């Protein structure tokens, strides 16, 4: 399972030679994306609104909405405002520090609804222009090397991580080897519901490394943690089109119900938290063109493959970094992550991925000052 980087690049070059550009990329009047180079420095302001309407219910109904909880060198929350015809409050998880809007409606409430608008500012991130270094307390870093229910760090996860990194001499070499391994071995599977579940052990034991962002980036995070490198998923939402022309790395501001996207970060001792996103490399490979581009060295894929090692674009906001999260008054003990609106009534949890009676709408509006 382990491969050296030189061999990896040779493999990519061979694969690229066998790939033909799709028809649209050969057409002279069609410009294909060939650049992806986010540079930090320019802040963008967005108002992000989520509205939930419960059309059918049985008994007491509860709704939990993710609220942007990150205040970092690349994202800050300026304000939150909400309205509802139920009992509503902002709740903060003590263990993770994650914010959520919790609304409860008794059986007498007609047409329950809840709406929240968050004003956030975001900016690009890049390896060359890393954020001002801020060292983390060892206890905080230990939190991001722990095992979770879906991301264990022993067994097959540890064995695989050690094989991948056996020749790596530095922590950056280890992260690079894991990133390359995930890009080469995992793939985007469009049929997976939502963003996936991120069950790393099952993925490795089954050999089925197909999934979506919460699967592929969880695999990256788990492998990093298994060799002692602090890593975490960052659960969030695409807000606007990509400035670099990639449709699969874009959000439609008027309709963001399916724009949820999980990213990843690793902590390096001389840089602090650094952006990573092998899942978006997989998405561009599989879905950016009509043809599945199987090589990261392809002209359309390569800028993203390079740029997402250490960077990401600021047309996205993060909600939180929480795994195995407890929700107040939820019928189940924990959820794997909070990135989608969640609702339940006396008959159980409603479907966050393809809701019928549980309807929600998410929009964003960029504020130009």
Secondary structure as GFF3:
##gff-version 3
##sequence-region A 1 369
A	DSSP	alpha_helix	5	17	.	.	.	ID=ss1
A	DSSP	alpha_helix	23	26	.	.	.	ID=ss2
A	DSSP	beta_strand	44	54	.	.	.	ID=ss3
A	DSSP	beta_strand	61	67	.	.	.	ID=ss4
A	DSSP	beta_strand	75	84	.	.	.	ID=ss5
A	DSSP	beta_strand	87	92	.	.	.	ID=ss6
A	DSSP	beta_strand	99	105	.	.	.	ID=ss7
A	DSSP	beta_strand	113	122	.	.	.	ID=ss8
A	DSSP	alpha_helix	138	143	.	.	.	ID=ss9
A	DSSP	alpha_helix	155	164	.	.	.	ID=ss10
A	DSSP	alpha_helix	171	185	.	.	.	ID=ss11
A	DSSP	beta_strand	187	188	.	.	.	ID=ss12
A	DSSP	alpha_helix	200	206	.	.	.	ID=ss13
A	DSSP	beta_strand	210	211	.	.	.	ID=ss14
A	DSSP	alpha_helix	213	226	.	.	.	ID=ss15
A	DSSP	beta_strand	231	238	.	.	.	ID=ss16
A	DSSP	three_ten_helix	247	249	.	.	.	ID=ss17
A	DSSP	beta_strand	260	268	.	.	.	ID=ss18
A	DSSP	beta_strand	272	276	.	.	.	ID=ss19
A	DSSP	alpha_helix	278	287	.	.	.	ID=ss20
A	DSSP	alpha_helix	299	307	.	.	.	ID=ss21
A	DSSP	beta_strand	316	320	.	.	.	ID=ss22
A	DSSP	beta_strand	342	345	.	.	.	ID=ss23
A	DSSP	beta_strand	348	349	.	.	.	ID=ss24
A	DSSP	beta_strand	358	367	.	.	.	ID=ss25
###
